[in-house]
Structure formats: structure tokens, C-alpha cells
Amino acid sequence: MYFAICVLHQECRRTYFLKLPGMKKYTFKGMKLGFILSVIALAGTVAVIDSCKKRVCNDKPQSELKASEQVVAQPLQQNAPQSKIATVVNITTLPTGETDVIFKELAEPFTVSDASTITVLKNAFEQKKPVNITFDPWLGAIRRATAVSDNELKQYSQRRGVATGGGFSAQIDTRTQNIDVYNDPQALGVLNTTTTGLTNVIPDMATAQLIFDYITHQCCALPGPYTIDYCISFQYCQDGCYARAHKMCWVLNNKYNYATHKIFSFAYPSMYTLSVQAQKWGGCCIRWWYHVAPLVNIKTPAGVRAYVFDPAMFNQPVLLATWLHAQENPVCAGSKIPKVTSFKIQPTSSFWPNDTSTFDPDPTYYYTNSTLTSYSSLKTCP
């Protein structure tokens, strides 16, 4: 006798048939038992398929991507200059006299000293065009900038999705304000907004920790084998939070069936900085103008609370307020003021910020997987 079994795969579309041994001869009771088992198996198949249909998966299998969406990135070399096409969000002169520039495709702020490079960046900013940059992420310095070609601009524009906005946002000052109130998901408006087919609340901290540990074990610094398509570059904190967050949300949504949001923190304008000490990766200082991680709801003895998954910074899920406070390390701020000036809750589809209010998506995971590949061999502290 054969039974239909639905195996939960990437697209929930595979149906396998299992032959059970020792069932060539049937008694009436045996046929009854077989019929009952068949009905149970069929019901399970229908239920899982229905669940798969309800689930909203916002990625495409690699085999379905167009040529322009295929990942062609290679792992980068430690301590070597990096290059990419990036869009200037702001360029300004700091009180120290340094020129500071931030890009939406890079969480790290940079300084630039060469006059001709500053001119290229200012022109790109005024014209709202991306620019080719070469930079040193360990020193936070831009080395060179050149205008993009027409072909580069075309490809860049084709990969951009429709920008999103909205969501809960707050201007904050942790020195004068009790931000523990934001640990309440009801206050954030994320408690009853479950995506169809996804469970909105993780039932307990033990379950959340198991998921967190599974995600952590996908770190590129570990030898593997990895059980997802691309390892996650938690070991390289200078940049890539947007890609790490996107892949973590994919795991939470598709492997564990839990709903997610994204939490973006900002230090803006450029006199401020997010500053952390990379205790997990060597103890050096890291600065960002924005940071992003998955936001989930976890049931605790005190009620449902908003927690952040960020294995680049922590060994367990942490309350939203704890996550924000950790980005204000005064030891690592340099000449800037360590301060989270605002945060914004966004749908899972939001990838990186155009500014502090609108966000680009990455529906094909092109930038997610390219970034994870590029950063897979890098480490935080040189």
C-alpha cells in the first residue's frame, strides 16, 4: 500500500509516496486500518499544502531568477579595499573639519579627505545618482569615487524594488526617556499584524533560544555544513546588517513559521553615531549610522514582549530597549556623540533605508545573497 506524504521543502510542492512493508495480504481489519491511515495521510497532505499556500514567502528559488538577478559575488579579502556602487544619503562637514558621508547600501559612516573625491560624491548626491566607491571599512575611509556608467546605472535601477515607508517610528533620547515602554509590542503596533499563515507570537523563551541558536550556527565563521543556502556573516560587523536581517527573517518565516518585523535604529544627523564594541569578535569598536535586525514577539511570564534577534551582538534574543542601549557605547564613539536618535519598525520586506523614513526592498534576495557571499570570509577586528 502507498501513502501520500507532503514534505515541507522550499516551495512546499513535493509529494512523495511511501510504500509500507508487510502489507501484501489484507484482512478486513487490516484494510480498515489501511483505509484509516490513508485518510490521515491525505488529511495531513492537504493541511500542509494549504499552510504552504497561505504562507507568504517573499523570495524566489535561485533557479527562477533572471540572469540579471543571479549572484555573481566572490568572497572579499581581509584588510583589502572594497568597491561597490552606492547611493549617498548625506554628505556633510563635521565640527572636526572632516567630511562625513553616509550611504544607504553601507551601514558604516565614512570620512573622505580628497577634494576631487568629495566633489564627485557631492555631485552624485545632488543628482540623486549612485556612484562607484572604493573604501576601507576597517578605517572608515573613502579612497576613491567615480561616476557610474550608463550600463551600471541601468542594472542598478532594474534591481531596485518599490520603496516602502510607514510603520511605527519614534524619536528617542535614552538619557532622558524611559525606552522600556517600547518592549511592549502592543505599543509598537506589531502584536496583531500577523502575516497570513505565520504565527505571531513565539510561545516561550526556550523556543526562541532554540531558533536563535539554529540561526547562530549558520555563521560563516563556523565550519558548517550549513543548512541554508548561504552562510550568514555574523562575524563581520562593519556592514551587512541589512543582509543578515533579511536572511534571518527568511529562516524565521519559512523554517519556523513565525512572523517578523524589522527594527531599524538610526544616528542622524552625522554628529551622532551608533557605537558598539564587538565583544564577540575581538573587542574592536564599530560605528554605524543605521542598524537593522529582526523583531519578534515572545511570550514571557510578564506577558508578550518585543525581542530582537541579533547574533552579531548577542548570544540570545534581547529586549528591544536592551538592543537600543547597546548601540550607545561611549568608548567607541570617537569624535561623535553616541546616540540612537530614532528607530523605526518596518515590514519584513524592507531591506535598507533611502533615508530615515523610506526603505528599498530586496524581493529576489540578490543584494542579500551577494552581500553574504562577499562578507563570508571577512572578520570584524583586523
Summary of the structure (lengths in Angstrom):
residues: 382
radius of gyration: 23.6
end to end distance: 61.2
largest distance: 90.3
contacts: 1166
relative contact order: 0.16
helix: 29%
strand: 28%
